[in-house]
């Protein structure tokens, strides 16, 4: 059994590595975008539907066998909804829905009355799919279809740690495997959705940046030129840009050098990352180690330089974000080149109290990076404007 596969006391596999694709998009409350989501689900089912066995009924909280024909299809559910409803779908493979599934497809859309809440469409398939040319081509065609129909704010695809629908129970195992594989993605359906409105969390084998998010680095005309500074080609698509880090996705064992393509894409897209993502884990129940705010930040920055991740020990780590207080005040205006590596804060937000979370946007910049714009978006991600910001250095890295 590979060291990235974990089993429970009943010998069920509960965490493994699969190929996942996630698309974060706005407007999921509208009929047009819900139809697009349905079409993406149906495109997934056309390729892999024969493997799907289970559906979670959100109304009852119960699992239903798809073979029973009692479960309404995504299209049937969407047709009954108005803008204040949320389309929530979770379909998966396997004899036991309490074990990790090789195949799964899910979505969760925003409601009309919400503000700043993004929608997500996600699927996973076995790793082996990318190593056979025909199945790889079909997979990439599916990803292209989803990008065209959903027009995401951003998205990614590659090898990722995957677990069961109740993924919160296996967060310690997810942290454990993340310490051994640097380019393996780590995340969760709910937590990643919460952080997605603020920018990308991490790059992957494929990373998509939508036109609106690209405005943070000058917009669709300037953004590709910025990326070329790092030796990265931004492939133009209908609604944004696609980046491919390597010919095939990988795991990135900690003892091996990180493929150069991942380092370059990470550097080019660093100003688009959420600089204060928060925690990728929930609170510890019995003293088990899970991702917290500190270790999440280390993991997100793992490709910024050698020795950042994993930490030498998880014992006694501080609760605050990594970094040292700056020795002098430094401001970095949008478009200026960074000369002091560190974490920069948007000054247009009040400083938080000691026991409060800082709601101000942050960005991590290293020497040579350019300071980004700040975006003004409507309640459902409508692009309103981009603002020039005098970012303030709050910690050096």
C-alpha positions as CSV (number, residue, x, y, z in Angstrom):
1,X,0.0,0.0,0.0
2,X,1.5,3.4,-0.9
3,X,2.4,5.8,1.9
4,X,-0.3,8.3,0.8
5,X,-3.2,5.8,1.4
6,X,-4.8,5.6,4.8
7,X,-7.3,3.2,6.2
8,X,-9.7,3.3,9.2
9,X,-10.3,0.7,11.8
10,X,-12.6,-1.2,9.4
11,X,-9.9,-1.4,6.8
12,X,-11.6,1.1,4.5
13,X,-9.4,3.5,2.5
14,X,-10.4,6.9,3.8
15,X,-7.6,9.1,2.3
16,X,-5.6,8.7,-0.9
17,X,-4.3,10.7,-3.9
18,X,-6.5,11.3,-7.0
19,X,-6.7,13.7,-9.8
20,X,-9.0,16.6,-8.9
21,X,-10.2,19.7,-10.7
22,X,-11.8,22.7,-8.9
23,X,-13.6,25.7,-10.5
24,X,-14.5,28.7,-8.5
25,X,-17.0,30.9,-10.3
26,X,-19.5,33.7,-9.7
27,X,-23.2,33.9,-10.6
28,X,-24.2,30.5,-9.4
29,X,-27.6,31.9,-8.3
30,X,-28.7,32.6,-11.8
31,X,-30.5,30.2,-14.1
32,X,-27.9,30.6,-16.8
33,X,-25.0,29.6,-14.6
34,X,-26.9,26.8,-12.9
35,X,-27.6,25.4,-16.4
36,X,-23.9,25.6,-17.1
37,X,-23.1,23.7,-13.9
38,X,-25.7,21.0,-14.9
39,X,-24.0,20.7,-18.3
40,X,-20.6,20.2,-16.6
41,X,-22.1,17.5,-14.4
42,X,-23.6,15.8,-17.4
43,X,-20.3,16.0,-19.3
44,X,-18.7,14.3,-16.3
45,X,-21.4,11.6,-16.2
46,X,-21.0,11.0,-20.0
47,X,-17.4,10.0,-19.4
48,X,-17.5,8.5,-15.9
49,X,-21.1,8.0,-15.0
50,X,-20.9,4.2,-15.1
51,X,-18.7,4.4,-12.0
52,X,-21.1,6.5,-9.9
53,X,-23.1,4.7,-7.2
54,X,-24.1,7.1,-4.5
55,X,-25.8,10.5,-4.1
56,X,-26.2,12.6,-1.0
57,X,-29.8,13.9,-0.6
58,X,-29.3,17.3,0.8
59,X,-32.9,17.6,1.9
60,X,-32.8,14.4,4.1
61,X,-29.1,14.2,4.7
62,X,-29.2,10.6,3.6
63,X,-27.3,8.6,1.1
64,X,-29.2,7.1,-1.8
65,X,-28.1,4.6,-4.4
66,X,-28.3,6.0,-7.9
67,X,-29.6,2.7,-9.1
68,X,-32.8,3.2,-7.0
69,X,-33.9,6.0,-9.5
70,X,-35.3,7.9,-6.5
71,X,-32.7,10.7,-6.7
72,X,-33.5,13.6,-8.9
73,X,-30.9,14.5,-11.5
74,X,-29.0,17.8,-11.3
75,X,-31.1,19.1,-14.2
76,X,-34.3,18.2,-12.5
77,X,-33.3,19.9,-9.3
78,X,-32.1,23.0,-11.1
79,X,-35.3,23.4,-13.0
80,X,-37.2,23.7,-9.7
81,X,-35.0,26.5,-8.2
82,X,-35.2,30.2,-8.0
83,X,-32.3,32.6,-7.5
84,X,-32.4,32.2,-3.7
85,X,-31.9,28.4,-3.9
86,X,-28.6,26.7,-3.9
87,X,-27.7,23.8,-6.2
88,X,-25.8,21.3,-3.9
89,X,-24.8,18.0,-5.6
90,X,-22.5,15.2,-4.4
91,X,-22.2,12.0,-6.4
92,X,-19.5,9.4,-5.9
93,X,-18.4,5.9,-6.7
94,X,-17.7,2.9,-4.5
95,X,-19.5,0.1,-2.7
96,X,-19.2,2.1,0.6
97,X,-19.8,5.8,0.7
98,X,-17.8,6.0,3.9
99,X,-14.6,5.1,2.0
100,X,-12.8,7.5,-0.3
101,X,-14.2,7.4,-3.8
102,X,-12.1,7.2,-7.0
103,X,-14.8,9.1,-8.9
104,X,-16.8,12.0,-7.5
105,X,-18.5,15.2,-8.8
106,X,-20.0,18.0,-6.7
107,X,-21.1,21.5,-6.8
108,X,-22.4,24.2,-4.4
109,X,-23.7,27.4,-5.7
110,X,-24.3,30.8,-4.1
111,X,-27.8,32.1,-3.4
112,X,-29.2,35.4,-4.7
113,X,-29.3,37.1,-1.3
114,X,-25.7,36.3,-0.5
115,X,-22.8,38.8,-1.0
116,X,-19.2,37.8,-1.6
117,X,-20.0,34.1,-1.5
118,X,-18.5,32.2,-4.5
119,X,-19.8,29.0,-6.2
120,X,-17.7,25.9,-6.8
121,X,-17.8,22.9,-9.1
122,X,-15.4,20.0,-8.4
123,X,-14.6,16.5,-9.6
124,X,-12.1,13.7,-9.0
125,X,-10.9,10.7,-11.0
126,X,-8.2,8.1,-10.5
127,X,-4.6,9.1,-11.1
128,X,-4.2,6.5,-13.8
129,X,-6.5,8.5,-16.1
130,X,-3.7,10.9,-17.0
131,X,-1.2,8.3,-17.9
132,X,-3.1,6.8,-20.9
133,X,-3.3,9.2,-23.9
134,X,-6.9,8.6,-24.8
135,X,-8.2,9.0,-21.3
136,X,-5.9,12.0,-20.7
137,X,-7.3,13.7,-23.8
138,X,-10.8,13.1,-22.7
139,X,-10.0,14.5,-19.2
140,X,-8.4,17.6,-20.7
141,X,-11.4,18.1,-23.0
142,X,-13.7,17.9,-19.9
143,X,-11.6,20.5,-18.1
144,X,-11.8,22.8,-21.2
145,X,-15.6,22.3,-21.3
146,X,-15.9,23.4,-17.7
147,X,-13.7,26.4,-18.2
148,X,-15.8,27.5,-21.2
149,X,-19.1,27.0,-19.5
150,X,-18.3,28.3,-16.0
151,X,-15.9,31.2,-16.8
152,X,-14.3,30.7,-13.4
153,X,-12.7,33.5,-11.3
154,X,-9.9,30.9,-10.9
155,X,-9.4,27.1,-10.9
156,X,-6.9,24.4,-10.7
157,X,-6.4,20.7,-11.6
158,X,-3.8,18.1,-10.7
159,X,-3.0,15.4,-8.1
160,X,-4.5,16.1,-4.7
161,X,-5.1,14.4,-1.4
162,X,-8.7,13.2,-1.5
163,X,-10.8,11.8,1.4
164,X,-14.5,11.0,2.1
165,X,-17.5,13.4,2.0
166,X,-16.9,13.8,5.8
167,X,-13.4,15.1,5.1
168,X,-13.1,16.9,8.4
169,X,-12.5,13.6,10.1
170,X,-9.3,12.9,8.1
171,X,-7.6,16.3,8.4
172,X,-4.7,15.0,10.4
173,X,-4.0,12.4,7.7
174,X,-4.2,15.1,5.1
175,X,-1.6,17.2,6.9
176,X,0.6,14.1,7.3
177,X,0.7,13.3,3.6
178,X,1.3,17.0,2.8
179,X,4.6,16.9,4.7
180,X,6.0,14.3,2.3
181,X,4.8,15.6,-1.1
182,X,5.5,19.3,-2.1
183,X,3.5,19.6,-5.3
184,X,0.5,17.5,-4.2
185,X,-2.5,19.8,-3.6
186,X,-4.1,19.8,-0.2
187,X,-7.5,21.3,0.5
188,X,-11.2,20.7,1.1
189,X,-14.5,21.4,-0.6
190,X,-15.8,23.8,2.0
191,X,-12.6,25.6,3.2
192,X,-11.3,26.2,-0.3
193,X,-14.6,27.7,-1.3
194,X,-14.5,30.1,1.7
195,X,-11.1,31.4,0.7
196,X,-11.6,31.5,-3.1
197,X,-13.1,35.0,-3.4
198,X,-9.8,36.5,-2.1
199,X,-7.5,34.9,-4.8
200,X,-5.8,31.6,-5.5
201,X,-4.6,29.5,-2.7
202,X,-1.9,27.6,-4.5
203,X,-0.9,26.6,-8.0
204,X,-1.3,23.1,-9.4
205,X,-0.4,21.1,-12.5
206,X,-3.0,23.3,-14.3
207,X,-4.0,26.7,-12.9
208,X,-6.6,28.9,-14.4
209,X,-6.8,32.7,-13.9
210,X,-10.0,34.4,-15.0
211,X,-10.0,37.8,-16.7
212,X,-11.4,39.5,-13.6
213,X,-8.7,38.1,-11.3
214,X,-6.0,39.0,-14.0
215,X,-7.0,42.7,-13.4
216,X,-4.9,42.5,-10.2
217,X,-1.8,42.4,-12.4
218,X,-2.9,44.8,-15.1
219,X,-5.6,43.0,-17.0
220,X,-5.6,40.7,-20.0
221,X,-3.2,42.8,-22.1
222,X,-0.5,43.3,-19.5
223,X,-0.8,40.1,-17.4
224,X,0.8,37.8,-20.0
225,X,3.8,40.1,-20.3
226,X,4.2,40.1,-16.5
227,X,4.2,36.3,-16.5
228,X,6.8,36.2,-19.2
229,X,9.2,37.8,-16.8
230,X,9.3,34.5,-15.0
231,X,9.6,32.4,-18.1
232,X,5.9,31.5,-18.0
233,X,3.5,31.4,-20.9
234,X,-0.1,32.3,-20.2
235,X,-2.3,30.4,-22.6
236,X,-5.2,32.5,-23.7
237,X,-8.7,31.0,-23.4
238,X,-12.2,32.5,-23.8
239,X,-12.5,33.8,-20.2
240,X,-8.9,33.9,-18.9
241,X,-5.5,32.2,-18.9
242,X,-4.4,28.7,-18.4
243,X,-1.0,27.7,-17.0
244,X,0.5,24.2,-17.2
245,X,3.4,23.5,-14.9
246,X,4.7,20.3,-16.4
247,X,3.9,17.7,-19.1
248,X,2.2,15.4,-16.5
249,X,1.0,16.0,-13.0
250,X,3.1,14.8,-10.2
251,X,3.4,14.3,-6.4
252,X,6.7,16.0,-5.7
253,X,8.3,13.8,-3.1
254,X,10.0,16.1,-0.5
255,X,13.4,14.5,-1.1
256,X,13.3,15.4,-4.8
257,X,13.8,18.8,-6.5
258,X,10.6,20.6,-7.4
259,X,10.1,20.6,-11.2
260,X,11.1,24.0,-12.6
261,X,7.7,24.7,-14.2
262,X,6.0,24.6,-10.8
263,X,8.5,27.1,-9.4
264,X,8.0,29.5,-12.3
265,X,4.2,29.4,-12.3
266,X,4.2,29.9,-8.6
267,X,6.4,32.9,-8.9
268,X,4.4,34.5,-11.7
269,X,1.1,34.0,-9.9
270,X,2.3,34.8,-6.3
271,X,0.7,38.4,-6.3
272,X,-2.7,36.7,-7.0
273,X,-2.6,34.6,-3.9
274,X,-4.7,35.2,-0.8
275,X,-2.0,36.4,1.6
276,X,-4.1,35.7,4.7
277,X,-6.0,32.6,3.7
278,X,-6.7,31.4,7.3
279,X,-6.6,27.8,8.3
280,X,-7.1,24.8,6.1
281,X,-8.0,22.7,9.1
282,X,-10.6,22.8,11.9
283,X,-9.8,22.7,15.6
284,X,-8.1,19.8,17.2
285,X,-10.5,17.5,19.2
286,X,-8.1,15.2,21.1
287,X,-4.8,16.8,20.6
288,X,-4.3,15.5,17.0
289,X,-2.3,17.8,14.7
290,X,-4.3,19.6,11.9
291,X,-3.5,22.5,9.7
292,X,-3.8,25.8,11.6
293,X,-3.3,29.4,10.4
294,X,0.5,29.2,10.9
295,X,1.1,25.9,9.1
296,X,-1.4,26.7,6.4
297,X,0.6,29.8,5.6
298,X,3.8,27.8,5.5
299,X,2.2,25.2,3.1
300,X,0.8,27.9,0.8
301,X,4.3,29.4,0.6
302,X,6.1,26.0,0.2
303,X,7.2,26.7,-3.4
304,X,8.5,30.2,-2.6
305,X,11.9,28.9,-1.4
306,X,13.7,25.9,0.1
307,X,13.1,25.0,3.7
308,X,9.8,26.7,4.2
309,X,7.8,23.5,4.3
310,X,7.5,21.3,6.3
311,X,8.5,22.7,9.6
312,X,11.1,20.9,11.6
313,X,8.5,20.2,14.3
314,X,4.8,20.9,14.8
315,X,5.3,21.4,18.6
316,X,5.3,24.9,20.0
317,X,4.5,26.7,16.8
318,X,3.1,30.3,17.3
319,X,-0.5,31.1,16.6
320,X,0.2,34.2,14.6
321,X,1.3,34.2,10.9
322,X,5.0,33.6,10.2
323,X,7.3,36.5,9.7
324,X,9.3,39.2,11.6
325,X,8.2,42.7,12.4
326,X,9.7,45.2,9.9
327,X,12.5,47.4,11.1
328,X,11.0,50.4,9.3
329,X,7.8,51.3,7.7
330,X,7.7,50.4,4.0
331,X,4.9,51.1,1.5
332,X,4.7,49.5,-1.9
333,X,2.5,51.1,-4.5
334,X,0.6,49.1,-7.1
335,X,2.9,48.5,-10.1
336,X,6.1,49.0,-8.1
337,X,8.7,46.3,-7.8
338,X,9.2,44.7,-4.4
339,X,12.6,45.1,-2.8
340,X,11.8,43.7,0.7
341,X,10.3,40.3,0.8
342,X,7.3,40.1,3.1
343,X,3.6,40.2,3.8
344,X,1.9,43.4,2.7
345,X,-1.5,44.6,4.0
346,X,-4.1,46.8,2.4
347,X,-4.2,50.0,4.5
348,X,-7.9,50.8,3.8
349,X,-9.1,48.5,6.7
350,X,-9.1,49.2,10.4
351,X,-6.5,47.2,12.4
352,X,-8.1,44.3,14.2
353,X,-8.3,43.9,18.0
354,X,-5.9,41.2,19.4
355,X,-8.7,38.6,19.4
356,X,-10.1,39.5,16.0
357,X,-9.3,38.2,12.6
358,X,-7.8,40.7,10.2
359,X,-10.2,41.2,7.3
360,X,-7.9,43.3,5.3
361,X,-6.5,41.8,2.1
362,X,-2.9,40.7,2.4
363,X,-0.4,39.7,-0.3
364,X,3.0,37.9,0.0
365,X,5.6,39.4,-2.3
366,X,9.2,38.5,-2.8
367,X,12.0,40.6,-4.3
368,X,11.2,41.2,-8.0
369,X,7.4,40.7,-7.7
370,X,5.2,43.6,-8.6
371,X,2.6,45.0,-6.2
372,X,-0.9,44.2,-7.5
373,X,-4.1,46.2,-7.7
374,X,-7.0,45.7,-5.3
375,X,-10.3,44.6,-7.0
376,X,-13.7,46.1,-6.3
377,X,-16.3,43.5,-7.0
378,X,-20.1,43.5,-6.7
379,X,-22.0,41.0,-4.4
380,X,-21.7,38.3,-7.1
381,X,-18.3,39.0,-8.3
382,X,-19.3,41.7,-10.8
383,X,-16.2,43.6,-11.8
384,X,-16.5,47.3,-10.8
385,X,-13.0,48.7,-10.7
386,X,-9.4,48.1,-9.7
387,X,-7.7,50.4,-7.2
388,X,-4.2,51.5,-6.8
389,X,-3.0,50.6,-3.3
390,X,-0.1,51.7,-1.2
391,X,0.5,48.3,0.4
392,X,2.1,48.4,3.9
393,X,4.7,45.9,4.9
394,X,3.5,44.1,8.1
395,X,6.1,41.3,8.3
396,X,9.3,40.4,6.6
397,X,9.8,36.8,5.3
